[in-house]
């Protein structure tokens, strides 16, 4: 009250001095110290925040530090593929998907020539179209079990590649999705046949210290697959392993992007196929893992090359002049596209007419159509 009396009696200019004196003498009970404040305030995790994440600009702390992020989420942060890839190399350690970590071969694969800078990401989903809706139950063509005209791969060059072995012999390939799951072609699954997955394989004619063998405890063909109607339509399946694989430089998952990105990667034009299938049509199978770089073939050319049905969930790749192709024994193996040193699964080796014939191409299952299904079944994040 004495302060108010002074103000009233003397001068309004003393208001500031009075207020300052009051604040200095008051106890500061409004603000809490850090320890007490953290008991009350908590930083919520971003579950169901009410904001669509597609419209929230990427933030490295939010996307990749608070939670495990995907390649696409990381790219939202950097808005540049090259910077994202550099971050990705260090983020998922020690054996990130789609990376070759054996030092002497890690730089040998050819980089993709087309990068994101000129790509339009908006509305990149394709319409579901049946290009030639003809029943194929009586079709006769070769399952791709080998790579014709390919090269010997080095040990660890395709660490996501696995070999499927039956009770007597090997019969198909596949790709590692994560420690517990492998993706392959649905037509590779035979009722009553026990399947052993061999990861880290290189030379099938001798035991190797890099090999890991796992039994398949469950095979899940895509729900739209029906071999009695068409053996190669929706030709994709997942294999669950009895024990997790131990990831290392020779056993590494392949990267699986979302649908739109997988479509974009496929359109880069070239991919790599690999396997232990036949090295020439109706010939012997390879003992050393083979690989081949194949160009994507436009759909019109693909349709003209065959009398059989090519659906929109398939694509063609290969050389018109022949001599290079995937073949019997390669079925179920990967078609991958490399983006600045990181390989993404874009196709599954499925079928073809003969092998490496002039004017004929390899037919592959288009992985982009099945990305959501793969991630749902394998719990892949």
C-alpha positions as a Markdown table, in Angstrom:
| # | Residue | x | y | z |
|---|---|---|---|---|
| 1 | Unk | 0.0 | 0.0 | 0.0 |
| 2 | Unk | 2.9 | 2.3 | 0.7 |
| 3 | Unk | 3.8 | 2.1 | -3.0 |
| 4 | Unk | 0.3 | 3.1 | -4.1 |
| 5 | Unk | 0.3 | 6.0 | -1.7 |
| 6 | Unk | 3.6 | 7.3 | -3.1 |
| 7 | Unk | 2.3 | 7.0 | -6.7 |
| 8 | Unk | -0.9 | 8.9 | -5.8 |
| 9 | Unk | 1.0 | 11.5 | -3.8 |
| 10 | Unk | 4.1 | 12.1 | -5.9 |
| 11 | Unk | 4.3 | 11.1 | -9.5 |
| 12 | Unk | 3.1 | 8.4 | -11.9 |
| 13 | Unk | 6.7 | 7.9 | -13.0 |
| 14 | Unk | 7.3 | 5.8 | -9.9 |
| 15 | Unk | 5.0 | 3.1 | -11.3 |
| 16 | Unk | 7.8 | 1.2 | -13.0 |
| 17 | Unk | 10.0 | 1.3 | -9.9 |
| 18 | Unk | 7.2 | 0.0 | -7.7 |
| 19 | Unk | 6.3 | -2.9 | -10.0 |
| 20 | Unk | 10.0 | -3.9 | -10.3 |
| 21 | Unk | 10.3 | -4.0 | -6.6 |
| 22 | Unk | 7.3 | -6.1 | -6.3 |
| 23 | Unk | 8.5 | -8.7 | -8.8 |
| 24 | Unk | 11.9 | -8.9 | -7.2 |
| 25 | Unk | 10.4 | -9.6 | -3.8 |
| 26 | Unk | 7.8 | -12.1 | -5.0 |
| 27 | Unk | 8.4 | -15.9 | -4.9 |
| 28 | Unk | 8.6 | -17.4 | -8.4 |
| 29 | Unk | 6.1 | -20.1 | -8.1 |
| 30 | Unk | 4.8 | -20.0 | -11.7 |
| 31 | Unk | 7.9 | -21.6 | -13.3 |
| 32 | Unk | 9.1 | -25.1 | -12.4 |
| 33 | Unk | 12.7 | -26.4 | -12.6 |
| 34 | Unk | 13.5 | -29.0 | -15.3 |
| 35 | Unk | 13.1 | -32.0 | -13.0 |
| 36 | Unk | 9.7 | -31.1 | -11.8 |
| 37 | Unk | 8.5 | -29.9 | -15.2 |
| 38 | Unk | 9.3 | -33.2 | -16.8 |
| 39 | Unk | 7.0 | -34.9 | -14.3 |
| 40 | Unk | 4.1 | -33.0 | -15.7 |
| 41 | Unk | 5.0 | -32.4 | -19.4 |
| 42 | Unk | 5.6 | -35.3 | -21.7 |
| 43 | Unk | 6.5 | -35.2 | -25.3 |
| 44 | Unk | 3.9 | -37.4 | -27.0 |
| 45 | Unk | 4.7 | -39.9 | -29.7 |
| 46 | Unk | 3.2 | -39.1 | -33.0 |
| 47 | Unk | 0.5 | -41.7 | -33.1 |
| 48 | Unk | -2.8 | -40.5 | -34.7 |
| 49 | Unk | -1.8 | -36.9 | -34.4 |
| 50 | Unk | -4.7 | -35.9 | -36.7 |
| 51 | Unk | -2.4 | -34.6 | -39.3 |
| 52 | Unk | -1.8 | -36.5 | -42.5 |
| 53 | Unk | 1.9 | -37.1 | -42.7 |
| 54 | Unk | 1.9 | -36.7 | -46.4 |
| 55 | Unk | 1.3 | -33.0 | -45.9 |
| 56 | Unk | 3.8 | -32.5 | -43.1 |
| 57 | Unk | 7.2 | -31.6 | -44.3 |
| 58 | Unk | 9.9 | -34.2 | -43.3 |
| 59 | Unk | 11.8 | -33.7 | -40.1 |
| 60 | Unk | 14.8 | -35.9 | -39.3 |
| 61 | Unk | 14.2 | -35.9 | -35.6 |
| 62 | Unk | 10.5 | -36.9 | -36.0 |
| 63 | Unk | 10.9 | -39.3 | -38.9 |
| 64 | Unk | 14.1 | -41.2 | -38.2 |
| 65 | Unk | 15.2 | -40.6 | -34.6 |
| 66 | Unk | 12.0 | -40.9 | -32.6 |
| 67 | Unk | 10.9 | -43.9 | -34.7 |
| 68 | Unk | 12.4 | -46.2 | -37.3 |
| 69 | Unk | 12.0 | -44.6 | -40.7 |
| 70 | Unk | 11.7 | -46.0 | -44.2 |
| 71 | Unk | 13.8 | -44.9 | -47.2 |
| 72 | Unk | 10.8 | -42.8 | -48.4 |
| 73 | Unk | 10.4 | -41.1 | -45.1 |
| 74 | Unk | 14.1 | -40.2 | -45.0 |
| 75 | Unk | 13.8 | -38.8 | -48.5 |
| 76 | Unk | 11.0 | -36.5 | -47.3 |
| 77 | Unk | 13.6 | -34.9 | -45.0 |
| 78 | Unk | 16.4 | -34.5 | -47.5 |
| 79 | Unk | 14.2 | -33.9 | -50.6 |
| 80 | Unk | 17.2 | -35.3 | -52.6 |
| 81 | Unk | 17.9 | -38.9 | -53.5 |
| 82 | Unk | 21.7 | -38.6 | -53.3 |
| 83 | Unk | 21.7 | -37.1 | -49.8 |
| 84 | Unk | 19.1 | -39.6 | -48.7 |
| 85 | Unk | 21.2 | -42.5 | -49.9 |
| 86 | Unk | 24.3 | -41.2 | -48.0 |
| 87 | Unk | 22.2 | -41.0 | -44.9 |
| 88 | Unk | 20.7 | -44.4 | -45.5 |
| 89 | Unk | 24.1 | -46.0 | -45.7 |
| 90 | Unk | 24.8 | -45.0 | -42.1 |
| 91 | Unk | 21.2 | -45.2 | -40.7 |
| 92 | Unk | 20.3 | -48.9 | -40.8 |
| 93 | Unk | 23.5 | -50.4 | -39.5 |
| 94 | Unk | 25.4 | -52.7 | -39.7 |
| 95 | Unk | 23.8 | -54.4 | -42.7 |
| 96 | Unk | 21.2 | -52.1 | -44.4 |
| 97 | Unk | 18.9 | -53.6 | -47.0 |
| 98 | Unk | 20.0 | -53.5 | -50.6 |
| 99 | Unk | 23.6 | -52.7 | -49.8 |
| 100 | Unk | 26.7 | -54.7 | -50.8 |
| 101 | Unk | 29.0 | -54.5 | -47.8 |
| 102 | Unk | 31.8 | -56.7 | -49.0 |
| 103 | Unk | 34.5 | -54.1 | -49.6 |
| 104 | Unk | 36.2 | -55.3 | -52.7 |
| 105 | Unk | 32.9 | -55.5 | -54.7 |
| 106 | Unk | 30.8 | -52.8 | -53.1 |
| 107 | Unk | 31.5 | -50.3 | -55.9 |
| 108 | Unk | 31.3 | -52.7 | -58.9 |
| 109 | Unk | 27.6 | -52.5 | -59.6 |
| 110 | Unk | 26.6 | -50.0 | -62.2 |
| 111 | Unk | 24.8 | -47.0 | -60.9 |
| 112 | Unk | 21.3 | -46.2 | -62.2 |
| 113 | Unk | 21.6 | -43.4 | -64.8 |
| 114 | Unk | 18.2 | -41.8 | -64.2 |
| 115 | Unk | 17.8 | -40.2 | -60.8 |
| 116 | Unk | 14.8 | -38.4 | -59.2 |
| 117 | Unk | 15.6 | -34.9 | -60.2 |
| 118 | Unk | 13.4 | -35.0 | -63.3 |
| 119 | Unk | 10.7 | -37.3 | -62.0 |
| 120 | Unk | 7.2 | -36.3 | -61.2 |
| 121 | Unk | 6.0 | -38.2 | -58.1 |
| 122 | Unk | 2.4 | -37.0 | -58.2 |
| 123 | Unk | -0.3 | -39.5 | -59.3 |
| 124 | Unk | 2.3 | -42.1 | -60.3 |
| 125 | Unk | 0.0 | -45.0 | -59.6 |
| 126 | Unk | -1.0 | -47.0 | -62.6 |
| 127 | Unk | -4.6 | -48.1 | -63.4 |
| 128 | Unk | -5.3 | -51.7 | -63.1 |
| 129 | Unk | -5.7 | -53.0 | -66.6 |
| 130 | Unk | -6.0 | -56.5 | -68.0 |
| 131 | Unk | -4.2 | -56.2 | -71.3 |
| 132 | Unk | -5.1 | -59.5 | -72.8 |
| 133 | Unk | -7.6 | -61.4 | -70.6 |
| 134 | Unk | -7.2 | -65.0 | -71.9 |
| 135 | Unk | -7.1 | -68.1 | -69.8 |
| 136 | Unk | -3.7 | -69.7 | -69.7 |
| 137 | Unk | -4.3 | -73.0 | -68.0 |
| 138 | Unk | -2.9 | -75.0 | -71.0 |
| 139 | Unk | 0.0 | -72.7 | -71.9 |
| 140 | Unk | 3.3 | -74.3 | -72.4 |
| 141 | Unk | 6.5 | -72.3 | -71.7 |
| 142 | Unk | 9.6 | -72.5 | -69.6 |
| 143 | Unk | 9.9 | -71.5 | -66.0 |
| 144 | Unk | 12.9 | -69.3 | -65.5 |
| 145 | Unk | 15.4 | -71.4 | -63.6 |
| 146 | Unk | 18.7 | -70.0 | -64.8 |
| 147 | Unk | 20.5 | -67.0 | -66.3 |
| 148 | Unk | 21.6 | -67.4 | -69.9 |
| 149 | Unk | 24.5 | -65.2 | -71.1 |
| 150 | Unk | 25.2 | -63.9 | -67.6 |
| 151 | Unk | 28.4 | -63.5 | -65.6 |
| 152 | Unk | 29.7 | -65.2 | -62.5 |
| 153 | Unk | 28.8 | -63.2 | -59.4 |
| 154 | Unk | 31.4 | -62.6 | -56.7 |
| 155 | Unk | 30.7 | -63.9 | -53.3 |
| 156 | Unk | 28.5 | -61.3 | -51.5 |
| 157 | Unk | 27.6 | -59.4 | -54.6 |
| 158 | Unk | 23.9 | -60.3 | -54.3 |
| 159 | Unk | 23.6 | -61.0 | -50.6 |
| 160 | Unk | 19.7 | -61.0 | -50.7 |
| 161 | Unk | 19.7 | -63.9 | -53.1 |
| 162 | Unk | 18.7 | -67.3 | -51.7 |
| 163 | Unk | 18.5 | -70.8 | -53.2 |
| 164 | Unk | 15.4 | -73.0 | -52.6 |
| 165 | Unk | 16.3 | -76.6 | -52.1 |
| 166 | Unk | 13.8 | -79.6 | -52.1 |
| 167 | Unk | 14.4 | -83.0 | -50.7 |
| 168 | Unk | 16.5 | -84.0 | -53.8 |
| 169 | Unk | 17.7 | -80.9 | -55.6 |
| 170 | Unk | 17.5 | -77.1 | -55.8 |
| 171 | Unk | 14.7 | -75.8 | -58.0 |
| 172 | Unk | 14.1 | -72.0 | -57.5 |
| 173 | Unk | 15.5 | -68.8 | -56.2 |
| 174 | Unk | 14.2 | -66.1 | -53.8 |
| 175 | Unk | 15.0 | -62.9 | -52.0 |
| 176 | Unk | 15.5 | -62.1 | -48.3 |
| 177 | Unk | 12.8 | -59.7 | -47.1 |
| 178 | Unk | 13.9 | -59.7 | -43.5 |
| 179 | Unk | 15.4 | -62.2 | -41.0 |
| 180 | Unk | 12.3 | -64.4 | -41.0 |
| 181 | Unk | 10.8 | -64.1 | -44.5 |
| 182 | Unk | 11.8 | -64.8 | -48.1 |
| 183 | Unk | 9.8 | -63.8 | -51.2 |
| 184 | Unk | 9.7 | -66.0 | -54.3 |
| 185 | Unk | 7.4 | -67.1 | -57.1 |
| 186 | Unk | 4.2 | -68.8 | -56.2 |
| 187 | Unk | 4.6 | -71.5 | -58.8 |
| 188 | Unk | 7.8 | -72.6 | -57.0 |
| 189 | Unk | 5.7 | -73.9 | -54.1 |
| 190 | Unk | 4.8 | -77.6 | -54.6 |
| 191 | Unk | 2.2 | -79.3 | -52.3 |
| 192 | Unk | 3.9 | -81.7 | -49.9 |
| 193 | Unk | 7.5 | -80.7 | -50.9 |
| 194 | Unk | 9.6 | -79.6 | -47.9 |
| 195 | Unk | 11.6 | -76.5 | -48.8 |
| 196 | Unk | 15.0 | -75.5 | -47.4 |
| 197 | Unk | 16.2 | -72.0 | -47.9 |
| 198 | Unk | 20.0 | -71.6 | -48.3 |
| 199 | Unk | 21.2 | -68.0 | -47.8 |
| 200 | Unk | 24.8 | -66.9 | -48.3 |
| 201 | Unk | 25.1 | -69.4 | -51.1 |
| 202 | Unk | 27.6 | -68.9 | -53.9 |
| 203 | Unk | 29.0 | -72.2 | -55.3 |
| 204 | Unk | 26.4 | -75.0 | -55.1 |
| 205 | Unk | 29.1 | -77.7 | -55.6 |
| 206 | Unk | 30.8 | -77.2 | -52.3 |
| 207 | Unk | 30.0 | -76.3 | -48.7 |
| 208 | Unk | 30.8 | -72.7 | -47.9 |
| 209 | Unk | 31.2 | -71.0 | -44.5 |
| 210 | Unk | 28.8 | -68.2 | -45.5 |
| 211 | Unk | 25.9 | -70.5 | -46.0 |
| 212 | Unk | 22.9 | -70.5 | -43.6 |
| 213 | Unk | 20.1 | -73.1 | -44.0 |
| 214 | Unk | 16.6 | -72.6 | -42.7 |
| 215 | Unk | 13.5 | -74.8 | -43.1 |
| 216 | Unk | 10.3 | -73.2 | -44.4 |
| 217 | Unk | 7.5 | -73.6 | -41.9 |
| 218 | Unk | 4.8 | -71.7 | -43.8 |
| 219 | Unk | 4.3 | -70.8 | -47.5 |
| 220 | Unk | 1.9 | -68.0 | -48.4 |
| 221 | Unk | 1.0 | -67.6 | -52.0 |
| 222 | Unk | -0.7 | -64.3 | -52.9 |
| 223 | Unk | -4.4 | -64.6 | -52.3 |
| 224 | Unk | -5.2 | -63.9 | -55.9 |
| 225 | Unk | -3.0 | -66.8 | -57.1 |
| 226 | Unk | -4.8 | -69.8 | -58.6 |
| 227 | Unk | -2.5 | -72.3 | -60.3 |
| 228 | Unk | -5.5 | -74.3 | -61.8 |
| 229 | Unk | -6.6 | -71.2 | -63.7 |
| 230 | Unk | -3.2 | -69.6 | -64.5 |
| 231 | Unk | 0.1 | -70.8 | -63.1 |
| 232 | Unk | 1.8 | -67.5 | -63.6 |
| 233 | Unk | -0.8 | -64.8 | -62.8 |
| 234 | Unk | 0.0 | -63.2 | -59.5 |
| 235 | Unk | 3.1 | -65.3 | -59.3 |
| 236 | Unk | 4.4 | -64.3 | -55.9 |
| 237 | Unk | 4.6 | -66.0 | -52.5 |
| 238 | Unk | 6.2 | -65.5 | -49.1 |
| 239 | Unk | 8.1 | -68.2 | -47.2 |
| 240 | Unk | 8.4 | -68.0 | -43.4 |
| 241 | Unk | 11.5 | -69.5 | -41.9 |
| 242 | Unk | 11.8 | -71.6 | -38.8 |
| 243 | Unk | 14.7 | -69.6 | -37.3 |
| 244 | Unk | 15.8 | -66.0 | -38.1 |
| 245 | Unk | 18.7 | -65.5 | -40.4 |
| 246 | Unk | 21.8 | -63.9 | -39.0 |
| 247 | Unk | 22.5 | -60.8 | -41.2 |
| 248 | Unk | 26.0 | -60.2 | -42.3 |
| 249 | Unk | 27.9 | -59.1 | -45.5 |
| 250 | Unk | 26.7 | -62.3 | -47.3 |
| 251 | Unk | 23.2 | -62.4 | -46.0 |
| 252 | Unk | 21.4 | -59.1 | -46.4 |
| 253 | Unk | 17.7 | -58.2 | -47.1 |
| 254 | Unk | 16.7 | -56.5 | -50.3 |
| 255 | Unk | 15.0 | -53.1 | -50.0 |
| 256 | Unk | 11.3 | -52.9 | -50.8 |
| 257 | Unk | 10.0 | -49.4 | -51.4 |
| 258 | Unk | 6.3 | -48.4 | -51.5 |
| 259 | Unk | 4.2 | -48.9 | -54.6 |
| 260 | Unk | 4.8 | -45.6 | -56.3 |
| 261 | Unk | 8.6 | -45.6 | -55.7 |
| 262 | Unk | 8.9 | -49.2 | -56.9 |
| 263 | Unk | 7.1 | -48.2 | -60.1 |
| 264 | Unk | 9.5 | -45.3 | -60.6 |
| 265 | Unk | 12.5 | -47.5 | -60.0 |
| 266 | Unk | 11.3 | -50.1 | -62.5 |
| 267 | Unk | 11.0 | -47.3 | -65.1 |
| 268 | Unk | 14.7 | -46.5 | -64.7 |
| 269 | Unk | 15.1 | -48.9 | -67.6 |
| 270 | Unk | 17.6 | -51.5 | -66.4 |
| 271 | Unk | 17.6 | -54.1 | -63.7 |
| 272 | Unk | 19.7 | -57.0 | -62.5 |
| 273 | Unk | 18.6 | -60.6 | -62.4 |
| 274 | Unk | 20.4 | -63.4 | -60.7 |
| 275 | Unk | 20.2 | -67.2 | -60.1 |
| 276 | Unk | 21.6 | -70.6 | -60.5 |
| 277 | Unk | 19.4 | -71.7 | -63.4 |
| 278 | Unk | 20.4 | -73.1 | -66.7 |
| 279 | Unk | 23.2 | -71.4 | -68.5 |
| 280 | Unk | 21.6 | -72.2 | -71.9 |
| 281 | Unk | 18.2 | -73.4 | -73.0 |
| 282 | Unk | 17.6 | -77.0 | -71.8 |
| 283 | Unk | 21.3 | -77.1 | -70.7 |
| 284 | Unk | 23.0 | -77.6 | -67.4 |
| 285 | Unk | 22.4 | -75.5 | -64.4 |
| 286 | Unk | 25.0 | -73.1 | -63.1 |
| 287 | Unk | 27.1 | -73.9 | -60.0 |
| 288 | Unk | 28.3 | -70.4 | -59.5 |
| 289 | Unk | 25.6 | -67.7 | -59.0 |
| 290 | Unk | 25.0 | -65.9 | -62.3 |
| 291 | Unk | 23.8 | -62.3 | -62.9 |
| 292 | Unk | 22.7 | -60.3 | -65.9 |
| 293 | Unk | 21.8 | -56.7 | -66.5 |
| 294 | Unk | 18.5 | -56.6 | -68.5 |
| 295 | Unk | 16.6 | -53.7 | -70.1 |
| 296 | Unk | 12.9 | -53.1 | -69.5 |
| 297 | Unk | 10.8 | -53.8 | -72.6 |
| 298 | Unk | 7.9 | -51.5 | -73.4 |
| 299 | Unk | 4.5 | -53.2 | -73.1 |
| 300 | Unk | 3.5 | -52.9 | -76.7 |
| 301 | Unk | 6.7 | -54.7 | -77.8 |
| 302 | Unk | 6.2 | -57.3 | -75.1 |
| 303 | Unk | 2.6 | -58.0 | -76.2 |
| 304 | Unk | 3.6 | -58.4 | -79.9 |
| 305 | Unk | 6.3 | -60.9 | -78.9 |
| 306 | Unk | 4.0 | -63.6 | -77.6 |
| 307 | Unk | 0.5 | -65.2 | -78.1 |
| 308 | Unk | 0.2 | -65.6 | -74.4 |
| 309 | Unk | -1.5 | -63.2 | -72.0 |
| 310 | Unk | 0.6 | -60.5 | -70.4 |
| 311 | Unk | -1.3 | -58.9 | -67.5 |
| 312 | Unk | -0.7 | -55.5 | -65.9 |
| 313 | Unk | 0.9 | -57.2 | -62.9 |
| 314 | Unk | 3.6 | -58.5 | -65.2 |
| 315 | Unk | 6.4 | -56.8 | -67.2 |
| 316 | Unk | 8.9 | -57.9 | -69.8 |
| 317 | Unk | 12.7 | -57.5 | -69.7 |
| 318 | Unk | 15.5 | -58.8 | -71.9 |
| 319 | Unk | 17.2 | -58.4 | -75.3 |
| 320 | Unk | 15.4 | -58.6 | -78.7 |
| 321 | Unk | 18.5 | -60.2 | -80.3 |
| 322 | Unk | 18.4 | -63.0 | -77.7 |
| 323 | Unk | 21.4 | -64.8 | -76.2 |
| 324 | Unk | 20.8 | -63.3 | -72.7 |
| 325 | Unk | 17.9 | -64.1 | -70.4 |
| 326 | Unk | 16.8 | -65.7 | -67.2 |
| 327 | Unk | 15.9 | -69.4 | -67.6 |
| 328 | Unk | 14.8 | -72.6 | -65.9 |
| 329 | Unk | 15.9 | -72.7 | -62.3 |
| 330 | Unk | 16.0 | -68.9 | -61.9 |
| 331 | Unk | 12.2 | -68.8 | -61.1 |
| 332 | Unk | 11.4 | -66.8 | -57.9 |
| 333 | Unk | 14.7 | -65.0 | -58.0 |
| 334 | Unk | 15.0 | -61.2 | -57.9 |
| 335 | Unk | 14.9 | -58.5 | -60.5 |
| 336 | Unk | 16.4 | -55.5 | -58.7 |
| 337 | Unk | 17.0 | -51.9 | -59.6 |
| 338 | Unk | 20.0 | -50.1 | -58.1 |
| 339 | Unk | 19.6 | -46.5 | -57.0 |
| 340 | Unk | 22.9 | -44.9 | -56.1 |
| 341 | Unk | 24.3 | -48.1 | -54.5 |
| 342 | Unk | 21.1 | -49.3 | -52.9 |
| 343 | Unk | 19.2 | -52.1 | -54.6 |
| 344 | Unk | 15.4 | -52.3 | -54.6 |
| 345 | Unk | 13.2 | -55.3 | -55.5 |
| 346 | Unk | 11.2 | -54.5 | -58.6 |
| 347 | Unk | 10.4 | -57.9 | -60.1 |
| 348 | Unk | 10.2 | -61.6 | -59.5 |
| 349 | Unk | 11.5 | -64.0 | -62.2 |
| 350 | Unk | 8.4 | -65.9 | -63.4 |
| 351 | Unk | 8.2 | -67.4 | -66.9 |
| 352 | Unk | 9.1 | -67.1 | -70.6 |
| 353 | Unk | 9.0 | -69.0 | -74.0 |
| 354 | Unk | 12.2 | -71.0 | -74.3 |
| 355 | Unk | 15.3 | -69.1 | -73.0 |
| 356 | Unk | 17.2 | -66.3 | -74.6 |
| 357 | Unk | 15.4 | -66.8 | -78.0 |
| 358 | Unk | 15.5 | -63.9 | -80.5 |
| 359 | Unk | 12.4 | -61.8 | -80.3 |
| 360 | Unk | 11.3 | -63.3 | -76.9 |
| 361 | Unk | 11.6 | -61.8 | -73.5 |
| 362 | Unk | 11.6 | -62.8 | -69.8 |
| 363 | Unk | 8.3 | -62.2 | -68.0 |
| 364 | Unk | 8.4 | -61.0 | -64.4 |
| 365 | Unk | 5.9 | -60.4 | -61.6 |
| 366 | Unk | 5.6 | -56.6 | -61.0 |
| 367 | Unk | 6.5 | -56.2 | -57.3 |
| 368 | Unk | 4.9 | -52.8 | -57.0 |
| 369 | Unk | 1.4 | -54.4 | -57.1 |
| 370 | Unk | 2.2 | -56.5 | -54.1 |
| 371 | Unk | 4.2 | -54.2 | -51.8 |
| 372 | Unk | 1.4 | -53.6 | -49.3 |
| 373 | Unk | 0.7 | -57.3 | -49.1 |
| 374 | Unk | 4.4 | -58.1 | -48.5 |
| 375 | Unk | 4.7 | -55.6 | -45.8 |
| 376 | Unk | 1.5 | -56.6 | -44.1 |
| 377 | Unk | 2.4 | -60.3 | -44.0 |
| 378 | Unk | 6.1 | -59.9 | -43.0 |
| 379 | Unk | 5.5 | -57.0 | -40.6 |
| 380 | Unk | 8.1 | -55.1 | -42.7 |
| 381 | Unk | 8.3 | -51.4 | -41.7 |
